[in-house]
Amino acid sequence: MIGALIVSCRNDIQRYFCQIRAKENYFKELHFNDLSTKEKSSSIVIKKFIDVLFTGECNFRALLIEDNKSILKGYFSGDEWKRKAARINLLASYPFFTRDDIIFKHLLRPRIFIDEENLCCEDEKKFKDYLIKKFETPPVFNKGSIHLKDRPDPIIGFVDSKLLDQLQLVDVLLGCVRISYEHKDLHPTNAVKQDIFQHLLKGLNNKTKKGVVTLRGLNRRDTGGLINVWEYSSKV
């Protein structure tokens, strides 16, 4: 399972995270798996981070892939770095931007920041080159002639998640998605994680009035475009 926070270049959501951290005087890295009742301040900050999602200036997408399905073996086979690149390319395909209320087919010079701890590769250059090729804007065909427009490469960076709050929010949201898949009763043994999960559901329902009770297979139409949990399978 991987996830991404999709943000338009016109939206500066980092300002929200900076304001939250300054107000709560909390500057540690946030990890969903580290949540405990011993440190309440982190859960307060996490809830406020989640609330940034409801500003409509960003949206979240998670991708679940079962690699053992026969139709997927060829697509996700090969070197580990190539499999990771293929997953990221799929995750970022046809992105929806909440502010514009539109799905884009191609992005011009997207900025892609990858958690270096979870998606580090032995051959970083091959990984980047492969992703750049995947994200290239296709040429424009006109009356049989090919007109190559300016096609700048995407910006791809491996980042330590403690330096980027957006990646920390992705970690939290992925943790909430896992609850929907790993706990049938939607009640993890960790009370703090359950509280965070319920906070996310409450925020979604306050925003959309859809009565969402689980994130499992959640369609963006059910959340006003805020969250999409894509179960990629052989039926797709």
KAFEN-V264333 format. One record per pair of residues at least 6 apart in sequence whose C-alpha atoms are under 8 Angstrom apart, sorted by the first residue. I is the first residue (numbers start at 1). GAP is how many residues later the second one is. D is the distance in whole Angstrom. If there is no record, write none. Layout:
i:I gap:GAP d:D
i:I gap:GAP d:D
This chain:
i:1 gap:61 d:7
i:1 gap:62 d:6
i:1 gap:63 d:5
i:1 gap:64 d:7
i:1 gap:173 d:8
i:2 gap:60 d:6
i:2 gap:61 d:5
i:2 gap:62 d:7
i:2 gap:89 d:8
i:2 gap:172 d:7
i:3 gap:57 d:7
i:3 gap:58 d:6
i:3 gap:59 d:4
i:3 gap:60 d:6
i:3 gap:88 d:7
i:3 gap:167 d:6
i:3 gap:168 d:8
i:3 gap:171 d:7
i:4 gap:56 d:6
i:4 gap:57 d:5
i:4 gap:58 d:7
i:4 gap:87 d:7
i:4 gap:88 d:8
i:4 gap:163 d:8
i:4 gap:166 d:6
i:5 gap:53 d:7
i:5 gap:54 d:6
i:5 gap:55 d:5
i:5 gap:56 d:7
i:5 gap:161 d:7
i:5 gap:162 d:8
i:5 gap:165 d:6
i:6 gap:52 d:6
i:6 gap:53 d:5
i:6 gap:54 d:6
i:6 gap:55 d:8
i:6 gap:89 d:7
i:6 gap:90 d:8
i:6 gap:91 d:7
i:7 gap:50 d:7
i:7 gap:51 d:5
i:7 gap:52 d:7
i:7 gap:90 d:7
i:8 gap:49 d:7
i:8 gap:50 d:7
i:8 gap:89 d:7
i:8 gap:91 d:8
i:11 gap:46 d:6
i:11 gap:47 d:8
i:13 gap:39 d:8
i:13 gap:44 d:7
i:13 gap:45 d:8
i:14 gap:151 d:7
i:14 gap:152 d:8
i:16 gap:33 d:8
i:16 gap:36 d:7
i:17 gap:32 d:7
i:17 gap:148 d:7
i:20 gap:25 d:7
i:20 gap:28 d:7
i:20 gap:29 d:8
i:21 gap:6 d:6
i:21 gap:24 d:7
i:24 gap:17 d:8
i:24 gap:21 d:7
i:26 gap:15 d:7
i:26 gap:16 d:8
i:26 gap:19 d:8
i:28 gap:134 d:8
i:29 gap:132 d:8
i:29 gap:133 d:5
i:29 gap:139 d:7
i:30 gap:12 d:7
i:30 gap:16 d:7
i:30 gap:132 d:8
i:30 gap:138 d:6
i:30 gap:139 d:8
i:30 gap:142 d:8
i:31 gap:137 d:7
i:31 gap:140 d:6
i:31 gap:141 d:7
i:32 gap:139 d:6
i:32 gap:140 d:5
i:32 gap:143 d:6
i:32 gap:161 d:7
i:33 gap:142 d:7
i:35 gap:7 d:8
i:35 gap:8 d:7
i:35 gap:157 d:6
i:35 gap:158 d:7
i:36 gap:154 d:7
i:36 gap:155 d:8
i:36 gap:156 d:6
i:36 gap:157 d:8
i:37 gap:154 d:8
i:37 gap:155 d:6
i:43 gap:149 d:7
i:43 gap:153 d:7
i:46 gap:123 d:8
i:46 gap:126 d:8
i:46 gap:150 d:8
i:47 gap:149 d:7
i:47 gap:152 d:7
i:47 gap:153 d:8
i:49 gap:120 d:7
i:50 gap:119 d:7
i:50 gap:123 d:8
i:50 gap:150 d:7
i:51 gap:152 d:7
i:52 gap:6 d:8
i:53 gap:6 d:6
i:53 gap:7 d:8
i:53 gap:173 d:7
i:54 gap:149 d:7
i:54 gap:150 d:8
i:54 gap:153 d:7
i:54 gap:172 d:7
i:56 gap:42 d:6
i:56 gap:43 d:6
i:56 gap:170 d:7
i:57 gap:41 d:7
i:57 gap:42 d:6
i:58 gap:39 d:7
i:58 gap:40 d:6
i:58 gap:41 d:8
i:58 gap:168 d:7
i:59 gap:37 d:8
i:59 gap:38 d:7
i:59 gap:39 d:7
i:59 gap:166 d:7
i:59 gap:167 d:5
i:59 gap:168 d:6
i:60 gap:110 d:8
i:60 gap:113 d:8
i:60 gap:166 d:6
i:60 gap:167 d:5
i:60 gap:168 d:6
i:61 gap:30 d:7
i:61 gap:166 d:6
i:61 gap:167 d:5
i:61 gap:168 d:6
i:61 gap:169 d:7
i:62 gap:29 d:7
i:62 gap:112 d:7
i:62 gap:166 d:6
i:62 gap:167 d:5
i:62 gap:168 d:6
i:63 gap:28 d:6
i:63 gap:166 d:6
i:63 gap:167 d:5
i:63 gap:168 d:6
i:63 gap:169 d:7
i:64 gap:165 d:8
i:64 gap:166 d:6
i:64 gap:167 d:5
i:64 gap:168 d:6
i:65 gap:166 d:6
i:65 gap:167 d:5
i:65 gap:168 d:7
i:66 gap:6 d:8
i:66 gap:166 d:7
i:66 gap:167 d:7
i:67 gap:6 d:6
i:67 gap:9 d:7
i:69 gap:164 d:7
i:69 gap:165 d:7
i:70 gap:164 d:8
i:71 gap:163 d:6
i:72 gap:161 d:8
i:72 gap:162 d:7
i:75 gap:11 d:8
i:76 gap:6 d:8
i:76 gap:7 d:5
i:76 gap:10 d:7
i:76 gap:11 d:8
i:77 gap:6 d:6
i:80 gap:41 d:8
i:81 gap:40 d:6
i:81 gap:41 d:8
i:81 gap:42 d:7
i:81 gap:45 d:8
i:81 gap:46 d:6
i:82 gap:45 d:7
i:82 gap:48 d:7
i:84 gap:35 d:7
i:85 gap:42 d:6
i:85 gap:45 d:7
i:85 gap:46 d:6
i:86 gap:45 d:8
i:89 gap:42 d:7
i:89 gap:45 d:7
i:89 gap:46 d:7
i:93 gap:12 d:7
i:94 gap:9 d:6
i:94 gap:10 d:5
i:94 gap:11 d:5
i:94 gap:12 d:7
i:95 gap:8 d:6
i:95 gap:9 d:6
i:95 gap:10 d:7
i:96 gap:6 d:6
i:96 gap:7 d:4
i:96 gap:8 d:6
i:96 gap:129 d:7
i:97 gap:6 d:7
i:97 gap:7 d:8
i:97 gap:128 d:8
i:98 gap:127 d:6
i:98 gap:128 d:7
i:106 gap:29 d:8
i:106 gap:31 d:6
i:107 gap:28 d:8
i:107 gap:30 d:7
i:108 gap:29 d:7
i:108 gap:43 d:7
i:108 gap:44 d:7
i:108 gap:46 d:7
i:109 gap:42 d:8
i:109 gap:43 d:6
i:109 gap:44 d:6
i:109 gap:45 d:4
i:109 gap:46 d:7
i:110 gap:44 d:5
i:110 gap:45 d:6
i:111 gap:43 d:6
i:111 gap:44 d:5
i:111 gap:45 d:6
i:112 gap:42 d:7
i:112 gap:43 d:6
i:112 gap:44 d:5
i:112 gap:45 d:6
i:113 gap:43 d:6
i:113 gap:44 d:5
i:113 gap:45 d:6
i:113 gap:46 d:6
i:114 gap:42 d:8
i:114 gap:43 d:6
i:114 gap:44 d:5
i:114 gap:45 d:6
i:114 gap:53 d:8
i:115 gap:43 d:6
i:115 gap:44 d:5
i:115 gap:45 d:6
i:115 gap:46 d:6
i:115 gap:52 d:7
i:116 gap:42 d:5
i:116 gap:43 d:5
i:116 gap:44 d:6
i:116 gap:45 d:7
i:117 gap:43 d:7
i:117 gap:44 d:8
i:120 gap:38 d:8
i:121 gap:6 d:7
i:128 gap:28 d:7
i:132 gap:21 d:6
i:132 gap:22 d:6
i:135 gap:18 d:8
i:135 gap:19 d:7
i:136 gap:15 d:7
i:136 gap:16 d:8
i:136 gap:17 d:7
i:136 gap:18 d:8
i:137 gap:14 d:6
i:139 gap:7 d:7
i:139 gap:8 d:6
i:139 gap:9 d:5
i:139 gap:10 d:7
i:140 gap:6 d:6
i:140 gap:7 d:6
i:140 gap:8 d:6
i:140 gap:9 d:7
i:141 gap:6 d:6
i:161 gap:6 d:6
i:161 gap:7 d:6
i:162 gap:6 d:7
i:176 gap:17 d:8
i:176 gap:20 d:8
i:176 gap:21 d:5
i:176 gap:39 d:8
i:177 gap:38 d:6
i:177 gap:39 d:7
i:177 gap:52 d:8
i:179 gap:7 d:6
i:179 gap:8 d:8
i:179 gap:9 d:7
i:179 gap:18 d:8
i:180 gap:6 d:6
i:180 gap:34 d:6
i:180 gap:35 d:6
i:180 gap:36 d:5
i:181 gap:35 d:6
i:186 gap:28 d:8
i:187 gap:7 d:6
i:188 gap:6 d:6
i:201 gap:11 d:7
i:201 gap:12 d:7
i:201 gap:13 d:8
i:204 gap:8 d:7
i:204 gap:19 d:7
i:205 gap:6 d:6
i:205 gap:7 d:6
i:208 gap:14 d:8
i:208 gap:15 d:6
i:208 gap:16 d:6
i:210 gap:12 d:7
i:210 gap:13 d:7
i:212 gap:10 d:8
i:215 gap:14 d:7
i:216 gap:13 d:7
i:217 gap:11 d:8
i:217 gap:12 d:5
i:217 gap:13 d:6
i:217 gap:14 d:6
i:218 gap:9 d:7
i:218 gap:10 d:6
i:218 gap:11 d:5
i:218 gap:12 d:7
i:219 gap:8 d:7
i:219 gap:9 d:5
i:219 gap:10 d:6
i:219 gap:11 d:8
i:220 gap:6 d:6
i:220 gap:7 d:5
i:220 gap:8 d:5
i:220 gap:9 d:8
